[in-house]
């Protein structure tokens, strides 16, 4: 993608169904035969000590290009261009389902698989999003705001093999302002998110893989954009970033 190349990012095209395969590979766990292969991805040969998955609703390369978060631009080298079957499948709910469950197996759940293999897992998200990620109540923590999720995440960091966080403030901002938020508000959320990711990396143990994933939000909305930025917004979702610490 031209924008990614301009930012110096290495890009990989993947399907959303490959995300659980990536996480299992990073943790050194075997991939069930019904999950898609990830042989073409440039992943480390050895397993990592911790995988931190940060899912952000309605977050994309568009926000990065527009609001210029300093830490992300400097540090997130690997860009995943995530393909879904349809625009509807790129929305938050369906995409979460595709990331953590499989249409090829009625029994597969990524979190349950990781736990069954003796790994420690923590999921921190809003209550309504937890069932899309896991059915195990003992690994889930619910919070009502992104700030509270962030605070709980700092306490859970380095204590679990897989830590999953789900943030929704970008999506709520776009919905509140009909996809046209004031620049100062959008920039504030962007800077805050950039700071959070930076702090996660600063406080993470060596051997951590940070996977940041952005989706299309909870519903399709028209941003009323014009010119080249329309193509940027259309092309950049869903996306992911990988960083190794």
Secondary structure, DSSP 8 states (H G I E B T S, - for coil): -HHHHHTT-EEEEEEGGGHHHHHHHHTT----TTS---TTS---SS--SEEEEEEETT--HHHHHHH--HHHHHH--EEEEEE-SSTGGGSHHHHHHHHHEETTEEEEEHHHHHHHTT--EEEEE-HHHHHHH-S-GGGEEE-SSHHHHHHHHHHHTTS-SEEEEEE-HHHHHHHHTTT---HHHHHHHHHHHHHHHHHHHHHS-TTEEEEEEE---SS-------THHHHHHHHS-SEEEEEE-
